[in-house]
Amino acid sequence: MRREFSKQTKRQAFERSNGCCESCSAKLFAGKFRYDHIIPDGIGGEPILDNCQVICMACDASKTYGIDIPRIAKAKRISDRAKGIEKPSRGTWGAGSKTKWKRKLNGELILR
């Protein structure tokens, strides 16, 4: 479950930002900005002032979909693999070592 910032943390972060996006310096308008975890909550980022940034909607979307979601997904895959929940990938060769087929470097499949 996502841990949200307290009202006090949000107040302090907004005062620190001086009403500007802390990423691109654009002026912030009511309802058009977010309080963002610098280190995503999904990978252990705490809901504290040092991990809070006030950013505009455009910067939030860019960070969330371009950086945070892929980073969280990778951390979950690594954690699952360590717990034996997910098997490691076998690569993209298409013929594993336990088959009677062998893939040559040019992509051709031949019998072993």
C-alpha positions, 0 to 999 in steps of 0.5 A: 500500500502506498504511503502518502506524505503528511500534511506537514510534509506537504506544507514544508515541501511547498514552502521550499519550492516557492510555488515552482516545479522543483524539476523544471521551475514552471509556476505551479497552479492549484490542482496542477501539481503533485507531491512526488516521492523522489525514491518511489514508495514501491522500492522503499522510499519513505514519506519524509520531506527529504524524499518529497518534491513538488512537481508539475503534472507534466514532470510527474507523468514523465517521471512516473511512466518513464522512470518509476514504473519500470524501476519498480517492475524491475525491482519486483522481478529481481525480488521474485527471482531471489525468492524463487517465484520467477525463474530467470529468463533463458535469453532470446536464442529460441533453442535451449540446451535441453532440446535436440535443436541448436541455433547457429549464429546466423539464426539457422536451427540445426539438429545437435 
